Amino acid sequence: MNRFEGPGAREARIRYLDGDFQVVSPGSHVRCAVTGQMIPLDELKYWSVDRQEAYVDAAASLAREIEMNPGLRQRG
């Protein structure tokens, strides 16, 4: 059985906090806001408190940060 199948296989609703997160609605995973990939809750390491969204890895987090703040692309 796939780890995202079965009764607990729904997407969780999460409240992202500084250095932690709170499960608002139970589930097995969340989706990356950039790639759409499923992230098992026990592997969730990257999120934005301000935007309240999760990221699959540091590269996705950086991509969203640059998307939201285009001035970060320019180096002085």
C-alpha positions in Angstrom: 0.0 0.0 0.0 1.2 3.5 -0.9 2.0 5.6 2.2 -0.6 8.2 1.0 -3.4 5.7 0.6 -5.9 4.6 3.2 -8.1 6.4 5.7 -5.3 8.7 7.0 -4.2 9.7 3.5 -5.8 13.1 3.4 -4.0 16.4 3.3 -3.5 17.9 6.7 -4.3 21.6 7.5 -1.4 23.2 9.3 -0.8 26.4 11.2 2.9 27.3 10.6 4.7 28.8 13.6 8.2 30.0 14.2 10.2 26.8 14.4 7.2 24.5 14.8 3.8 23.8 13.3 0.3 23.0 14.7 -2.0 20.5 13.1 -5.4 22.1 12.7 -7.0 19.3 10.7 -5.4 15.8 10.8 -3.9 14.2 7.8 -0.8 12.4 6.6 0.8 15.1 4.5 0.8 18.7 3.1 1.5 19.9 -0.4 4.5 22.0 -1.4 3.3 25.5 -2.4 5.8 25.7 -5.2 6.0 22.1 -6.7 2.7 20.6 -5.6 4.6 17.6 -4.2 3.2 15.7 -1.2 5.3 16.2 1.9 4.7 13.7 4.7 4.3 15.5 8.0 7.2 13.7 9.6 9.4 15.0 6.8 8.2 18.6 6.8 11.2 21.0 7.4 10.6 24.1 5.3 7.7 26.6 5.5 6.8 30.2 5.6 5.1 31.6 8.7 4.2 34.8 6.9 2.7 33.1 3.8 1.5 30.0 5.8 2.7 27.6 3.1 5.0 24.5 3.1 7.9 23.7 0.8 9.4 20.3 -0.1 13.0 21.5 0.2 15.3 24.6 0.6 15.4 25.1 -3.2 11.6 25.4 -3.3 11.6 27.8 -0.4 14.2 30.0 -2.0 12.3 29.9 -5.3 9.2 31.2 -3.6 11.1 33.8 -1.7 12.6 35.1 -5.0 9.2 35.0 -6.7 7.7 37.1 -3.9 10.8 39.4 -3.7 12.3 39.8 -7.2 14.9 42.3 -5.9 16.6 39.4 -4.2 17.8 38.2 -7.7 20.0 41.3 -8.1 23.4 41.1 -6.4 25.4 44.2 -5.7 
